[in-house]
Each structure stands twice: as structure tokens, then as C-alpha cells.
Amino acid sequence: MIQLSLALGLDLHMTNNLLSLSNNGMLYPKVKRDALLIYCIENHKSVYETNECLMEYKLELLD
């Protein structure tokens, strides 16, 4: 769902709505990976750029 959100260019509010509707947990800024995903969403990063950020911090990549 995160990949879809990034590809569609959704904002954080819409991303959390999408996650909620798909029975996934919303992004929580106190979780390191979620905080980085929030940053990428708010800065309109692509899926590729987001995976690069995740790799840099040694966090689980998007599938």
C-alpha cells in the first residue's frame, strides 16, 4: 500500500486512510521506519528514492 501511495503521490492523510481501509496499521512517527516513510511521503519521493533512504538507514525495504 505504501508503494501505491507513493506512486499515486498521495499525501500523508490519504496514505493513512488507504492503509486503514486496507486493514494495515497507520504510519506512526515514533517508529523509525514509519518516520522515514512519512518524510518520504511528505517530500514526494518516488518508490525508488524511498527504498534508497530505507537502505541507507538499514531498514526493511518496500516490496
N, C-alpha and C positions, 0 to 999 in steps of 0.2 A: 504494500500500500504506500510505503514511503517513496518507492521508485515512481509509482504512478503520480503521486502528489508532486514530486519534483519535475517530472516530465510535463505535467499539466500547468506547472507554475503556480500552484495553489499557495495561498498564504497560510500562516500557522493556524489560524482559526479554522479554515476549511480543511486543513490537513487533519487536525484533531477531530473534526466532525466525520471525516472519511474513516479515520481509524476507529472511532466509536461505532459507526454504522456497520463496519466490517468485523465487529467483536474483537478488536485489538485494543490494547491499552493506549491511552493518550500519551503524548510526549510529556515527560516530567523533567523540568530543568535541573533538578538536583542529581539526576542520573547523568554521569559523564557523557555516555554515548548519546543520550537524548538531548543534552545541552548542545552538543556539536551538531546534531541533526537540526535542531531549532536554528542555530546560527546559519547553517547552510540554506535552510528554507527561507529565512528572513533576508538572506543576501543573494537569493535567486541563483544558487549554484546548480549545476547540472548533476545528473546521477554520477557521471564520471568524476567530476570535481569533488562531489561529496565522498565518493569512495576513496579518492586520494587523501582527503582530510582524515577520514577514518583510519586509513592505513598509516598515516603519519603519526597518529596517536595510538597505534596498535590496538584498535577497537574492531569489533566484528563488522565486516563489510556488508553492504546491501547485496542480496542475492540477485 
